[in-house]
Every structure is written in C-alpha cells, then in structure tokens.
C-alpha cells in the first residue's frame, strides 16, 4: 500500500489542496484535521486544590453559607 501526503486548508467547509497535481485521478483517502495551536489567552489555567475549611467557625453554631459566602471565602 502506498500513500501521498498533501498540505490542505479548510475554509467554509471546503477542502483545498495546495498541490492538486499530486492527487491521483481516483483513490481512497483519510482526512486528518490538525487544529491550530492555542494562543496564550486560550490555554486553560491549571487547577488548584481548595484548602478546607472554606469558612472558619468557632465550633458552636452550624454554618449554612450562601454561594456568595463560599465564593468570598476563596479570596480571604
């Protein structure tokens, strides 16, 4: 089995080969799509562990924090 590797671009759902003269008149093909590299703004931030407890109490009362309390506790 032989194969030919060609550079191609996809625009608006159309595949355009840069060197169409290398294409055989007929045959079968596999299309491998290579995604463009992520920019610095698109790279996800690494996840960090949360240190417990999120809200400190004195041990006498039950604490039922709101979502806003939990969010604020991450910044203290």
C-alpha positions as CSV (number, residue, x, y, z in Angstrom):
1,X,0.0,0.0,0.0
2,X,1.3,3.5,-0.8
3,X,0.2,6.9,0.3
4,X,0.7,10.5,-0.6
5,X,0.7,13.3,2.0
6,X,-0.6,16.7,0.8
7,X,-0.9,20.0,2.6
8,X,-4.5,21.3,2.6
9,X,-6.6,24.1,4.0
10,X,-10.3,24.0,5.1
11,X,-12.3,27.2,4.5
12,X,-16.1,27.3,4.9
13,X,-16.3,23.5,4.8
14,X,-14.3,23.1,1.6
15,X,-11.0,21.3,1.5
16,X,-8.4,22.9,-0.8
17,X,-5.2,21.0,-1.6
18,X,-2.1,23.2,-2.1
19,X,-0.7,20.8,-4.7
20,X,-3.6,19.4,-6.6
21,X,-1.4,17.9,-9.4
22,X,-0.2,15.3,-6.8
23,X,-3.7,13.9,-6.4
24,X,-4.4,10.6,-8.2
25,X,-7.3,10.5,-10.6
26,X,-9.1,8.2,-8.2
27,X,-8.5,6.5,-4.9
28,X,-9.4,6.5,-1.2
29,X,-8.2,8.9,1.4
30,X,-8.2,9.5,5.2
31,X,-8.5,13.1,6.3
32,X,-6.6,14.1,9.5
33,X,-7.6,17.5,10.8
34,X,-4.8,19.3,12.7
35,X,-6.2,22.0,15.0
36,X,-4.3,25.3,15.1
37,X,-2.2,25.8,18.3
38,X,-3.8,27.6,21.2
39,X,-2.9,31.2,21.9
40,X,-1.7,32.2,25.3
41,X,-5.2,33.6,26.1
42,X,-6.9,30.3,25.2
43,X,-4.6,28.0,27.3
44,X,-6.6,26.8,30.4
45,X,-5.3,27.8,33.8
46,X,-4.0,24.9,35.9
47,X,-6.5,23.7,38.6
48,X,-5.5,24.1,42.2
49,X,-6.8,22.3,45.3
50,X,-9.1,24.2,47.7
51,X,-7.9,24.3,51.3
52,X,-10.5,23.3,53.8
53,X,-12.4,24.6,55.7
54,X,-13.7,27.2,53.3
55,X,-15.4,29.2,56.1
56,X,-13.9,29.2,59.6
57,X,-16.3,29.0,62.6
58,X,-16.0,28.9,66.3
59,X,-17.5,25.4,66.6
60,X,-20.6,26.4,68.5
61,X,-23.0,27.2,65.6
62,X,-24.0,25.5,62.4
63,X,-22.9,27.5,59.4
64,X,-25.0,27.3,56.3
65,X,-23.1,29.6,53.8
66,X,-24.7,31.1,50.7
67,X,-22.9,30.7,47.3
68,X,-21.7,34.2,47.7
69,X,-20.1,33.4,51.1
70,X,-18.3,30.4,49.6
71,X,-17.1,32.5,46.7
72,X,-15.8,35.3,49.0
73,X,-14.1,32.7,51.2
74,X,-11.7,31.8,48.4
75,X,-10.4,35.4,48.3
76,X,-9.7,35.8,52.1
